[in-house]
Amino acid sequence: MSTREGSGGPVLRVAVIGCGGIAMSQHGPAYQKLAGVEIVAGSDVSAERAAAFAARFGGRAYTDYREMLARERPMIVDVCTPEDQHVEPTVAALEAGADVLCEKIMAHTLAGGRAMVAAAARTGRFLGIDYNYRFFPIFQELKRQLTAGELGELALLTVAAHAFCFHHAIDLLRWLGGPVEAVSGQYTATVDPRYHYRVQCPDFVYVPSRNASLVLRFASGALGVISASRFEDLHARMLRVEAVGEKGRLTADGITIDDIIGRLVRWPGGEEVPFFAGAERGFNVAFERSIQAFIERVRGAETDAATGEDGYAVLEIEHALVRANAEGRVIPLPLTDAGGAAAQEDGQ
């Protein structure tokens, strides 16, 4: 283990599994900015991608992540593989003694998500899920105000979003609104294959190809509503979030794929709430803060980094939507028969 000191102790040796776009554009650069963190290896089924990652961020390149885990013994493993290839490398990394940050969706099946959470509990390692929307500065401020009670009793949280943001929005509302006790909703698919996401998750909606409408009943009695469509324009609006309470409403809007900062407005009165003074306005802001929060959590600090349990709770909500759509009823949470996966019905 390296003995070069960083923030809070010895250098954390990081290895990345999956060296494609998100690792190159966001995860690698975010780790490079952190004190006391060193990227020591990258593994990918493509030797070219692994070599390119190592050339840019340092360390050695591998095409077999199990060999990488055995030889490098990393302290942190970052899993950036496609959504349906998260479970095996995450479990292997936890069993190799690493703390793990996994991209969302944590697993493409409920059983896979349970296996990941169980592996973290069995090994005593920390499993984080990269729900970086929590770290949009606008949502950090919204969370602060809700926690401080500045809207009084919360009644409603609503999201209008592009389908790519749907899964993130579930975690976001659960983080803002608290535990969810029941789910209802519907979704439909388009017959046009151009809108079908490249990775299909059999137990979940994940990226609705046409539309989805989800209603959450929080334990507090508040409601959350998420409406999403693949037909939205990411350059015009990624997502809009509103929180309605007895003392007023906060509207987070103006968020696009090109500018995640947006603007926060308090009603009544229409007063814009200042919350961000930085120059950067791209996705790197959220990824940098999310990965920093994960590293700080590994070092023992309390942060907003999402846990494996958080990730699995989102899986249950997504699966409950599939069942609600198929059965036409409200689905209580937690699921009591989580092993029975309902199939999506694309033609509805």
N, C-alpha and C positions, 0 to 999 in steps of 0.2 A: 504493500500500500504506500502511496506517496505520502511523504511527511511535510511537503510544502504547505504552510499554513494559509488558510483562507478565512472566510467569515464563519466564526463559530467552531473552528476545529480543523482537522486534516482535510486535505483536498478530497472532494467527492469525485470518484472515477466513474464517468458516464459512458455507457455503450448504447447505441441506437440500433434497433431492429426494424428494418424497412427504411431504405435510404432514398425514397422517391420525393415527390414534390413538396409535401408538407414538412418533411425532415430537412430538406435543403433550404426552403424559403423561410421557415418559422422556427422550428425546434433547434436546429443547429445554431443559428445566429443568436437565439435567446440564451442558450447555455454559454456561448462565448462571452456574453456580457456580464456573467455572474462571477463574482469573486469566489475563490475556493472551489471551483468546478473545472474539471478537465475532461474533454471528450477523448476517450482512449481507443474506441473502435466503432465500426459500423458494419452491419451485416445486411445483405440483400441477396435475393435469389439471382439478381443480375450482377455479375462481377463488375460490369461497367459502372452501374450506379453506386455500388459499394466503394469502388476505387475513387470515383468522383467525390463522394462524401468525405472519404479519408483525406483526399488531397486538399479539400477546402477547410476541413475542421480539425484535422490531425488524427492521430491514432492509426490503427491497422484495419485493413479491409478483409471481410470474410463473406463467404457465400453460405455458410452453415452457422446459424446462430447458436446451436448447441456447442459447437467447437469454440465459438467466440466466448460463450459463458464459461466453459471449462478452462480456457487458456488465460483469459483476461481477468476473471473474477471481479467484474465491475460491482460497484456499490449501488449504482443507479442504472436501471435499464429503462429506456424510453421506447415504447412499442408504437411504431408508425406504419404498420402493415395495413393492407386493405381490411375493411370492416369484418369480413368473414374469416379473417386469419389472425384474430387477436388472442384467442383463448390459449392455444398451445404455447406460443412464445411467452405469454404473460405468466402462465403457470410454471413453465420451465425456469424463467428468470427468478420468480419468487422462491422456488425450490433450490435455486443456486445461491440464495442468500442475499439477493438484491431487493431494494425497494423499487417499485415499478410505477411509471406514469404511462398510462395507456390512452391512446386517442379514442374519441367516441365514434360510434356507439360501442360500449365496452365489449359486447359480444353479440353475435347475430342470432343467438337463441337464448332462451331463459336458462336452459341447462348449462350452457357455456358460462353465463354470468354467475350462476351459483358455484360452478367449479372454481372460478377466479376468486370469488369472495372466500370460499372455503380454503383455498391455497394460501391466501394472505393470513387467515386466522391460524392455520396449521403451522405456518412458518414464522409467525410473529413479525412479518414484514409489512410495510405500508404500501397499499395499493391506491394510487390516485387515478382519477379519470379527468382528462383534459377538457372540462367544460369551461372554455375560456371566455364565454359570454358573461360569466359572473364578473369578469375583470374588465369589461368595458367600463371606462370611467363613469359614464352616465348611469349605469346600473349599480355601481358602487355607491353613488350618491343617492339613488332611489332607495337602495337597501338601508343606507344610513338614516334617511328620513323616516322610513317605515319603522325601523327599530327604535328610533327616538320618539315615536308616537306622534309625529308632526301632522299626520293625517287623521289622528284619532282612530276610532274603530274602523278597521278595514272591511270593505264590503265586496270589492270587485277588482280583479286583475285581468286585463284583456291584452291579447297580442294579435296583431295582424302581421303575417309574415310570408316570405318566400318559403317554398317547401324545403329548401336546403336548411332553413333555420328551425324547422319544426321540432326536431329532437332536442336541440339546444334550448328551445323555448320551454319545453317541459321541465327541464332542470332549472331554468331560470325562474319560472313561476313557483316551483316547489321551494327553491332557495328563498324567494321573496315572501311567499305566503305560508310556509310551514308544511307540516305533514298533510298528506292527501288521504282522505278516507273513502272516496268513491269517485268513479269515472263513468261518463257517458259520452256519446258522440257518434259521428258517422264519417265515412270517407268514400270516395269513388275514384276509379282509375280511368285514364284515357286509353282509347284503343291505339293511339299514336305511339309507337315504340320510341320515338325521339325523346319522350318525356319520362321514360322509365329509367330510374337510377341504375347505374351499372352493377351495383351489389344489392341483391335482394336478401332481406332478412325474414325468414319464414314466420317467425313469431310476432313480428312487429310491422307497423306501417312504415316507419323510419322516414323515407322521403316520399310523401304522397305525390303520385304522378299527375294527378288532376286537382284534388282538393281534399281537405280534412278539416273537421270541426270537432274540437275536444272540449268537454266541460269537466272541470275538476271541482270537487267539493272538499275544501280544506277542513281540518279538524276544528278550526276556529269558527266555522260557519260561513266564512267568506267563500266566494266562487271565483274560479279562474276559467277563462275562455281563450282558446287558441284557434284561430282560423288561418289556414295556410293553403297556398296554391303554387304549383309549379309555373303557372302562367304569370306570376308577378315578375317585375323587372328589378333585378338586383341593383342596377345602377340608379333606379328611381327610389326604391324602398326595400331594404332588407327586412326590417321589422319595426313595428311601432308598438310601444308598451304604455298602457295607462293603468294607474292605480287610483281607485276611488275610495275615499273614506268619508267619515262624518264631517271632517273639517275642510274637505276640498278634494282636488284632483291633481295629480302630477302626470304630465304627458311627456314621454320620451320619444322623440320623432327626429326625422332628418337623418336617420342612420342608413347608410348605403354600403355596398361592398367597397367603394372607393374612400369612404369617410365614415369610420365607426363612431366618431365622437358625437355627432348630432347635437340636438338642443333639448333642454329640459325646461318645461314651462309649468308654473303653478297656477291653478285656477281655484277660486275666482280671482280675476284681476289680470290674468295673462302675463304675469311677471316671469321673465326668463331667469332661471337659477344658474349662477356661475358654478362650475365644478371642475373645469379643466383649463390649464394654462400652457400646456405643452405645444410644441410645433408639429410633432408627428400625429397623423390622424388615421393611419392605416392599421391593418390587422396586427402588425407587429406589436402595437401597444398592448393589446389584450394577451397575445401569446407570451410576451416578455413578463408581464405581471402574473399570468397564470403559472408559468414555469418557475418563476421566483417564489411564488406562494407554495408550490409543491416542494421545492428545495428547503424552504424555511420550515415546512411541516415535518419533513424528514429530520431536520436538525432539532426538532422539539418544540417549535413555536406553534401557537394557535393561529391559523389562517383560514381563509375561505376556500382553500383547495378542496375540491370534491373528492370524496372517498369512494372506495369500491362499493360500500353500502349505498351511497348516494346514487352511483351508477346503476346498481341493481334496482333501486326504488323506481328509477326512470324506466327501466325495462318493464317492470310490473305495470306501470301506468300505460305504456305503449301496448302491452299485450292485453290489458283490460279494454283499451279502445278497440282492438281487433274483435274481442268477444262482444263488446257492447254493440258494434256494428252488425255482427252476425246474429246476435240473439235479441236485439231490440230492447235492451233493458240496461238499468244502471248496474255496474259491477262494483261491489264493495272491495276495499283494500284493507289489509294485505290479501293477496290471493291465497286461497286455501287449497287449490288444486293446480299449482303453478306448473306442474309437469305436463299438463294437457294443453298443448299448443293448438290454438284455433287457426285455421288456414285463412289467408287473405282471399277475398273474392274479387278479382280484378274487374269483373264485368259489371259490378253493381253501380 
